[in-house]
């Protein structure tokens, strides 16, 4: 371990951000997410290191080794994984066990002991590779479910400094979490962190319920903070809703990028109402449900006719995982069926775009949209909802239709809140959103904008790091 008194921020995640998000900083080209934007800003204040998997895989396992790249005050440190480690740890346990479990899709959970062993092995190798790079005064902030056990492994190596963990996905009910054969070990490892951060109060309650069921420790509130004690270890539990950088989605900053009308060549259709969906192609996002909602709206309101256009942007995701291959096929089949059923001369109701767009392009697309459908079946937060609000103007803002099963819905109460499992009800809510008077749209937008500015990405990282610094050294 390196000796140095300066306190750096050490961010650890399964994948490090792409180098472009550092190289193109300020140029508006890299589609940096809220996490990257917030953590990078915190690192620039004190210096820091971001450690994780490089995204590269090798044919044979490598036992050690890392690469470091400097970007001013920030270092990017990476390690490689082998092909079989990626298959077992990432594609297997992380994506086919933990991901559906944490999003409350129990029938999709795959239980395999070989993938769990690989997950534990990779968490240990992360710790063994990171530990020599640490300085005694470092502040370590671990990101997400891929690394539940990293804190435990660092403690085993002798790390006594501050350790924080943030979970970016939902916490399911205790009954669902108990499906995991290793639920107790996972929660014991989680309590090795000094601070565990979650998006919402509901997730905190669910976590405490699981801790009670699996461990039987003690939850207590002290000086306004939530704490859980078990087997001599006490961890603080906190709510820190992640956000975005609102200024990055101001369309006035992106006048040189195409509008949604330009992208779709709609110049001859200026009065057409635009409905937009933007998601990773993931079964948790409920895109097939959303397509059926749009179909039902067209059935119920044939007067809409060619007046409305639904644009679905789906960025490719986990293309090697069987569930995602099936999801892509199902979405494409539904798009074809609905377009085949309702298309008229000069009008195809759905434009489906299977690709990613830069942040600057999305900002303009959001601004041009009349209704944004953010209707996941389950989502930890969902930053698309916040991006859409940040991109609206005051004169004629669009309407946000938001699933009640997102973390964002807890604070964004002036969105049109819907249950995406209720196809008929959500179809009617979408129709009302298309017809909403401008005065009501402006009122809702003012309220939602205040939430987005309050819960910004900068406030998220600042509040978490401040809370972590206040925890006691073990």
C-alpha positions as CSV (number, residue, x, y, z in Angstrom):
1,X,0.0,0.0,0.0
2,X,1.3,3.5,-0.9
3,X,1.9,6.0,1.9
4,X,0.3,9.4,1.3
5,X,-1.8,11.7,3.5
6,X,-3.9,13.2,0.7
7,X,-7.5,11.9,0.6
8,X,-8.3,10.7,-2.9
9,X,-11.6,9.4,-4.1
10,X,-11.3,5.8,-5.3
11,X,-14.3,4.8,-7.5
12,X,-14.7,1.1,-8.3
13,X,-17.1,-0.3,-10.8
14,X,-17.5,-3.4,-12.9
15,X,-16.6,-1.5,-16.1
16,X,-14.6,1.7,-16.1
17,X,-16.1,4.6,-18.1
18,X,-14.9,4.7,-21.7
19,X,-11.8,6.8,-22.2
20,X,-13.8,9.1,-24.5
21,X,-15.9,10.3,-21.6
22,X,-12.7,11.8,-20.2
23,X,-11.0,12.7,-23.4
24,X,-14.0,14.5,-24.8
25,X,-15.0,16.2,-21.6
26,X,-16.7,19.5,-22.4
27,X,-17.0,18.8,-26.1
28,X,-20.5,17.4,-25.8
29,X,-19.8,14.2,-27.8
30,X,-19.5,11.5,-25.2
31,X,-22.8,10.3,-23.9
32,X,-21.6,10.3,-20.3
33,X,-24.2,9.1,-17.8
34,X,-25.1,10.6,-14.4
35,X,-22.7,8.4,-12.5
36,X,-19.7,9.2,-14.7
37,X,-20.4,12.9,-14.7
38,X,-20.9,13.1,-10.9
39,X,-18.0,10.9,-9.8
40,X,-15.6,12.5,-12.3
41,X,-16.5,16.0,-10.9
42,X,-15.8,14.7,-7.3
43,X,-12.5,13.2,-8.4
44,X,-11.3,16.5,-10.0
45,X,-11.7,18.3,-6.7
46,X,-9.4,15.9,-4.7
47,X,-7.7,13.7,-7.3
48,X,-8.7,10.2,-7.7
49,X,-8.5,6.8,-9.3
50,X,-11.3,4.9,-11.1
51,X,-10.7,1.1,-11.1
52,X,-12.6,-1.7,-12.9
53,X,-12.7,-4.1,-15.7
54,X,-11.3,-2.8,-19.0
55,X,-14.0,-4.5,-21.1
56,X,-11.3,-6.6,-22.8
57,X,-11.2,-10.4,-22.5
58,X,-8.4,-12.9,-23.0
59,X,-8.4,-16.5,-23.9
60,X,-6.6,-17.6,-20.8
61,X,-7.1,-16.4,-17.2
62,X,-4.6,-13.9,-15.9
63,X,-3.9,-13.8,-12.2
64,X,-2.8,-10.2,-11.8
65,X,-1.8,-7.1,-13.6
66,X,-3.3,-3.7,-14.3
67,X,-3.0,-0.7,-16.6
68,X,-3.1,2.9,-15.5
69,X,-3.9,5.9,-17.8
70,X,-3.7,9.5,-16.5
71,X,-6.3,12.1,-17.3
72,X,-5.1,15.2,-15.3
73,X,-6.1,14.7,-11.7
74,X,-7.8,11.4,-12.5
75,X,-6.2,8.0,-13.1
76,X,-8.1,5.2,-14.9
77,X,-6.9,1.8,-13.7
78,X,-8.1,-1.4,-15.4
79,X,-7.7,-5.1,-15.4
80,X,-8.6,-7.7,-18.0
81,X,-10.8,-10.8,-17.5
82,X,-10.7,-14.1,-19.4
83,X,-13.4,-15.2,-21.8
84,X,-14.7,-17.8,-19.3
85,X,-14.6,-15.3,-16.4
86,X,-16.8,-12.9,-18.5
87,X,-19.2,-15.8,-19.3
88,X,-19.5,-17.0,-15.7
89,X,-19.2,-13.7,-13.7
90,X,-20.7,-11.1,-15.9
91,X,-23.0,-12.8,-18.4
92,X,-23.8,-15.5,-15.8
93,X,-24.1,-14.5,-12.2
94,X,-24.4,-10.8,-12.6
95,X,-26.8,-10.7,-15.5
96,X,-28.8,-14.0,-15.2
97,X,-28.9,-14.2,-11.4
98,X,-28.5,-10.9,-9.6
99,X,-30.1,-8.6,-12.3
100,X,-33.5,-10.4,-12.5
101,X,-33.5,-11.1,-8.8
102,X,-32.9,-7.4,-7.8
103,X,-35.5,-6.3,-10.4
104,X,-38.1,-8.7,-9.0
105,X,-38.3,-11.1,-11.9
106,X,-38.0,-14.3,-10.0
107,X,-38.9,-16.6,-12.8
108,X,-35.9,-15.3,-14.8
109,X,-33.4,-16.0,-12.0
110,X,-30.9,-18.7,-12.9
111,X,-29.2,-20.4,-10.0
112,X,-25.8,-22.0,-10.7
113,X,-23.1,-22.6,-8.2
114,X,-20.3,-22.3,-10.8
115,X,-21.3,-18.8,-11.7
116,X,-21.5,-17.8,-8.0
117,X,-18.0,-19.2,-7.4
118,X,-16.8,-17.2,-10.4
119,X,-18.4,-14.1,-8.9
120,X,-16.7,-14.5,-5.6
121,X,-13.4,-15.2,-7.3
122,X,-13.6,-12.0,-9.5
123,X,-14.5,-9.9,-6.5
124,X,-11.4,-11.3,-4.7
125,X,-9.2,-10.6,-7.7
126,X,-10.6,-7.0,-8.0
127,X,-9.6,-6.5,-4.3
128,X,-6.1,-8.1,-4.8
129,X,-5.4,-5.9,-7.8
130,X,-6.8,-2.7,-6.3
131,X,-5.2,-3.1,-2.8
132,X,-1.6,-2.2,-3.7
133,X,-2.8,1.0,-5.4
134,X,-4.5,2.3,-2.3
135,X,-3.3,5.0,0.1
136,X,-4.2,4.9,3.8
137,X,-6.4,8.1,3.6
138,X,-8.3,7.1,0.5
139,X,-12.1,7.2,0.3
140,X,-13.3,4.1,-1.5
141,X,-16.7,4.2,-3.3
142,X,-17.8,0.9,-4.8
143,X,-20.6,0.9,-7.4
144,X,-23.4,-1.6,-7.9
145,X,-24.3,-5.2,-7.5
146,X,-21.4,-6.7,-9.5
147,X,-19.2,-6.0,-6.5
148,X,-21.3,-6.8,-3.4
149,X,-18.4,-8.7,-1.9
150,X,-15.5,-6.4,-2.8
151,X,-15.7,-4.6,0.6
152,X,-15.4,-7.9,2.4
153,X,-12.4,-9.0,0.3
154,X,-10.6,-5.6,1.0
155,X,-11.2,-6.0,4.7
156,X,-9.7,-9.5,4.5
157,X,-6.6,-8.0,3.0
158,X,-6.3,-5.5,5.8
159,X,-8.1,-2.4,4.6
160,X,-9.3,-0.4,7.6
161,X,-10.2,2.9,5.8
162,X,-13.6,4.1,4.8
163,X,-15.6,2.0,2.4
164,X,-18.8,3.1,0.7
165,X,-21.2,1.2,-1.6
166,X,-24.0,2.4,-3.8
167,X,-26.6,0.2,-5.3
168,X,-27.9,1.6,-8.6
169,X,-30.7,-1.0,-9.0
170,X,-33.8,-1.7,-7.0
171,X,-33.9,-3.7,-3.7
172,X,-36.6,-6.4,-4.0
173,X,-38.9,-7.6,-1.2
174,X,-37.4,-9.9,1.4
175,X,-39.4,-12.8,0.0
176,X,-37.8,-12.3,-3.5
177,X,-34.3,-11.7,-2.2
178,X,-34.5,-15.0,-0.2
179,X,-34.6,-16.9,-3.5
180,X,-30.9,-16.4,-3.6
181,X,-29.2,-19.4,-1.9
182,X,-26.4,-17.0,-0.9
183,X,-28.6,-14.2,0.4
184,X,-27.1,-14.4,3.9
185,X,-23.5,-14.3,2.7
186,X,-24.3,-11.4,0.4
187,X,-25.9,-9.3,3.1
188,X,-23.0,-10.1,5.6
189,X,-20.6,-8.9,2.9
190,X,-22.7,-5.7,2.4
191,X,-22.4,-4.8,6.1
192,X,-18.6,-4.7,5.7
193,X,-19.1,-1.3,4.0
194,X,-19.3,1.8,6.3
195,X,-22.1,3.4,4.2
196,X,-24.6,1.7,1.9
197,X,-26.5,4.1,-0.4
198,X,-29.8,3.4,-2.1
199,X,-32.1,5.5,-4.4
200,X,-35.3,5.6,-2.4
201,X,-36.9,5.1,1.0
202,X,-38.7,2.1,-0.3
203,X,-35.5,0.3,-1.3
204,X,-34.1,1.1,2.2
205,X,-37.1,-0.5,3.8
206,X,-36.8,-3.6,1.6
207,X,-33.1,-3.9,2.5
208,X,-33.8,-3.7,6.2
209,X,-36.5,-6.3,5.9
210,X,-34.0,-8.7,4.1
211,X,-31.4,-8.0,6.8
212,X,-33.9,-8.8,9.5
213,X,-35.0,-12.0,7.8
214,X,-31.6,-13.3,6.8
215,X,-29.4,-12.0,9.6
216,X,-31.6,-11.0,12.5
217,X,-29.4,-8.0,13.5
218,X,-30.5,-4.7,14.9
219,X,-31.8,-1.6,12.9
220,X,-31.6,1.7,14.8
221,X,-31.9,5.4,14.0
222,X,-29.3,7.7,15.6
223,X,-28.8,11.5,15.0
224,X,-31.0,11.3,12.0
225,X,-29.0,8.4,10.4
226,X,-30.1,4.8,9.8
227,X,-27.8,2.0,11.0
228,X,-27.8,-1.7,11.0
229,X,-25.6,-3.8,13.4
230,X,-24.8,-7.5,13.0
231,X,-22.0,-9.6,14.4
232,X,-20.1,-6.6,15.7
233,X,-20.3,-4.7,12.5
234,X,-22.4,-1.5,12.0
235,X,-23.1,0.0,8.6
236,X,-25.0,3.2,7.9
237,X,-27.8,3.0,5.4
238,X,-28.7,6.1,3.4
239,X,-31.0,7.4,0.6
240,X,-29.2,9.3,-2.1
241,X,-31.3,9.7,-5.3
242,X,-29.0,9.9,-8.3
243,X,-29.6,12.5,-10.9
244,X,-28.2,14.2,-14.0
245,X,-26.4,17.4,-15.0
246,X,-29.4,19.4,-16.0
247,X,-27.3,21.9,-18.0
248,X,-26.0,19.1,-20.3
249,X,-29.5,18.6,-21.7
250,X,-30.4,22.2,-22.4
251,X,-31.1,22.2,-26.1
252,X,-29.8,25.7,-26.5
253,X,-26.3,24.2,-25.9
254,X,-26.8,21.8,-28.8
255,X,-28.0,24.0,-31.7
256,X,-25.5,22.3,-34.1
257,X,-27.0,18.8,-33.6
258,X,-30.0,17.4,-35.6
259,X,-33.6,17.6,-34.3
260,X,-35.8,14.6,-34.1
261,X,-37.7,15.9,-37.1
262,X,-34.4,16.1,-39.1
263,X,-33.4,12.6,-38.0
264,X,-36.7,11.2,-39.1
265,X,-37.1,13.5,-42.1
266,X,-40.4,14.9,-40.9
267,X,-40.0,18.4,-42.3
268,X,-43.3,18.1,-44.2
269,X,-45.2,17.0,-41.1
270,X,-44.8,20.0,-38.7
271,X,-48.1,19.4,-36.8
272,X,-47.6,15.7,-36.1
273,X,-47.5,14.7,-32.4
274,X,-44.4,12.8,-31.3
275,X,-44.3,10.2,-28.6
276,X,-40.7,9.0,-27.6
277,X,-39.3,6.1,-25.8
278,X,-35.5,5.8,-25.0
279,X,-34.2,2.7,-23.4
280,X,-31.5,0.1,-23.3
281,X,-33.0,-3.0,-24.9
282,X,-33.7,-4.8,-21.6
283,X,-36.7,-6.9,-20.5
284,X,-37.0,-4.7,-17.3
285,X,-37.8,-1.7,-19.5
286,X,-41.2,-3.1,-20.6
287,X,-40.8,-2.2,-24.3
288,X,-43.3,-4.9,-25.5
289,X,-45.8,-3.6,-22.9
290,X,-45.3,-0.1,-24.2
291,X,-45.8,-1.2,-27.8
292,X,-49.1,-2.8,-26.8
293,X,-50.1,0.4,-24.9
294,X,-49.6,2.4,-28.1
295,X,-51.5,-0.2,-30.1
296,X,-54.4,0.0,-27.6
297,X,-54.4,3.8,-27.8
298,X,-54.7,3.6,-31.6
299,X,-57.6,1.1,-31.3
300,X,-59.4,3.2,-28.7
301,X,-58.9,6.5,-30.6
302,X,-58.9,5.9,-34.3
303,X,-59.4,9.6,-34.8
304,X,-55.7,10.0,-34.0
305,X,-54.9,8.4,-37.4
306,X,-51.7,9.9,-38.9
307,X,-51.7,12.7,-36.3
308,X,-49.3,10.8,-34.0
309,X,-45.9,9.1,-34.4
310,X,-44.2,6.9,-31.8
311,X,-40.4,6.8,-31.9
312,X,-38.7,4.0,-30.0
313,X,-34.9,4.3,-29.5
314,X,-33.5,1.1,-28.2
315,X,-29.7,0.9,-27.6
316,X,-28.2,-2.6,-27.9
317,X,-27.5,-4.2,-24.6
318,X,-26.0,-7.6,-23.4
319,X,-26.4,-9.0,-26.9
320,X,-24.9,-12.4,-25.9
321,X,-27.4,-13.1,-23.1
322,X,-30.3,-15.4,-24.4
323,X,-33.0,-13.4,-22.6
324,X,-31.9,-10.2,-24.4
325,X,-31.8,-12.0,-27.8
326,X,-35.4,-13.1,-27.2
327,X,-36.4,-9.6,-26.1
328,X,-35.0,-8.0,-29.3
329,X,-36.9,-10.6,-31.4
330,X,-40.2,-9.9,-29.5
331,X,-39.9,-6.1,-29.9
332,X,-39.1,-6.3,-33.6
333,X,-42.0,-8.7,-34.2
334,X,-44.5,-6.4,-32.3
335,X,-43.3,-3.3,-34.2
336,X,-43.9,-5.1,-37.5
337,X,-47.3,-6.3,-36.5
338,X,-48.5,-2.9,-35.3
339,X,-47.1,-1.1,-38.3
340,X,-48.6,-3.7,-40.6
341,X,-52.0,-3.3,-39.0
342,X,-52.3,0.5,-38.8
343,X,-50.0,2.0,-41.5
344,X,-51.6,4.3,-44.1
345,X,-50.3,5.9,-47.2
346,X,-47.6,8.3,-46.1
347,X,-47.8,7.2,-42.4
348,X,-46.1,4.4,-40.5
349,X,-47.1,4.7,-36.8
350,X,-43.9,3.4,-35.2
351,X,-40.3,4.3,-36.1
352,X,-38.0,1.8,-34.4
353,X,-34.3,2.8,-34.0
354,X,-32.0,0.1,-32.8
355,X,-28.9,2.2,-32.1
356,X,-27.4,4.6,-29.6
357,X,-27.3,8.4,-29.8
358,X,-25.0,10.9,-28.2
359,X,-26.1,13.0,-25.3
360,X,-26.3,16.1,-27.4
361,X,-28.6,14.4,-30.0
362,X,-30.9,13.0,-27.3
363,X,-31.2,16.5,-25.7
364,X,-32.7,17.8,-29.0
365,X,-34.9,14.7,-29.4
366,X,-36.4,15.2,-26.0
367,X,-37.0,18.9,-26.7
368,X,-39.0,18.0,-29.8
369,X,-41.1,15.4,-28.1
370,X,-44.8,15.9,-27.1
371,X,-45.0,12.9,-24.8
372,X,-42.1,10.8,-23.4
373,X,-43.1,7.3,-22.3
374,X,-40.8,6.1,-19.5
375,X,-42.7,2.9,-18.5
376,X,-40.3,0.3,-17.1
377,X,-41.7,-2.7,-15.3
378,X,-39.0,-2.1,-12.7
379,X,-36.1,0.4,-12.6
380,X,-33.7,1.6,-9.9
381,X,-34.1,5.2,-10.8
382,X,-34.4,5.9,-14.6
383,X,-32.4,9.0,-15.7
384,X,-34.3,9.3,-19.1
385,X,-37.2,10.8,-17.1
386,X,-34.9,13.5,-15.7
387,X,-33.1,14.1,-19.0
388,X,-36.5,14.6,-20.7
389,X,-37.6,17.2,-18.2
390,X,-34.2,19.0,-18.3
391,X,-34.6,19.4,-22.1
392,X,-38.0,21.0,-22.1
393,X,-38.6,24.7,-22.7
394,X,-40.9,26.8,-20.6
395,X,-43.2,27.9,-23.4
396,X,-44.6,24.5,-24.6
397,X,-43.1,21.7,-22.6
398,X,-43.8,18.0,-23.3
399,X,-45.4,15.6,-20.9
400,X,-43.7,12.9,-19.0
401,X,-45.6,9.6,-18.6
402,X,-43.8,7.7,-15.8
403,X,-44.1,4.2,-14.5
404,X,-44.8,3.9,-10.8
405,X,-42.2,1.1,-10.6
406,X,-39.3,3.5,-11.2
407,X,-37.2,5.1,-8.4
408,X,-37.8,8.4,-10.2
409,X,-41.6,8.2,-9.5
410,X,-41.0,8.7,-5.7
411,X,-40.0,12.3,-6.2
412,X,-41.3,13.2,-9.7
413,X,-45.0,13.2,-8.6
414,X,-46.1,15.7,-11.2
415,X,-45.4,13.3,-14.0
416,X,-48.4,11.3,-15.3
417,X,-47.8,8.3,-13.1
418,X,-49.0,5.0,-14.6
419,X,-49.0,1.2,-14.0
420,X,-47.5,-0.3,-17.3
421,X,-49.0,-3.6,-16.5
422,X,-52.4,-1.9,-17.0
423,X,-52.4,-1.7,-20.8
424,X,-55.8,0.0,-21.0
425,X,-55.2,2.5,-18.2
426,X,-51.8,3.5,-19.5
427,X,-53.2,3.9,-23.1
428,X,-55.8,6.3,-21.8
429,X,-53.2,8.2,-19.7
430,X,-51.0,8.6,-22.8
431,X,-54.0,9.9,-24.8
432,X,-54.8,12.4,-22.1
433,X,-51.1,13.5,-22.1
434,X,-51.3,14.2,-25.8
435,X,-54.3,16.4,-25.2
436,X,-53.1,18.1,-22.1
437,X,-53.7,21.9,-22.0
438,X,-50.5,24.0,-22.1
439,X,-51.2,25.6,-18.7
440,X,-51.2,22.2,-17.0
441,X,-48.1,21.2,-19.0
442,X,-46.3,24.3,-17.8
443,X,-47.3,23.7,-14.2
444,X,-46.2,20.1,-14.1
445,X,-42.9,21.0,-15.9
446,X,-42.0,23.7,-13.3
447,X,-42.5,21.2,-10.5
448,X,-40.5,18.5,-12.2
449,X,-37.7,20.8,-13.2
450,X,-37.3,21.8,-9.5
451,X,-36.9,18.1,-8.6
452,X,-34.3,17.5,-11.4
453,X,-32.2,20.5,-10.3
454,X,-32.4,19.6,-6.6
455,X,-31.5,15.9,-7.1
456,X,-28.7,16.6,-9.6
457,X,-25.7,14.3,-10.2
458,X,-23.4,16.7,-8.4
459,X,-25.7,16.8,-5.4
460,X,-25.8,13.0,-5.4
461,X,-22.0,12.6,-5.3
462,X,-21.4,15.5,-2.9
463,X,-24.0,14.2,-0.4
464,X,-22.7,10.6,-0.5
465,X,-19.1,11.5,-0.2
466,X,-19.8,13.9,2.7
467,X,-21.7,11.2,4.5
468,X,-19.0,8.6,3.9
469,X,-16.3,11.1,5.3
470,X,-18.4,11.4,8.5
471,X,-18.4,7.7,9.2
472,X,-16.0,6.3,11.8
473,X,-12.7,4.6,10.8
474,X,-12.7,0.9,11.7
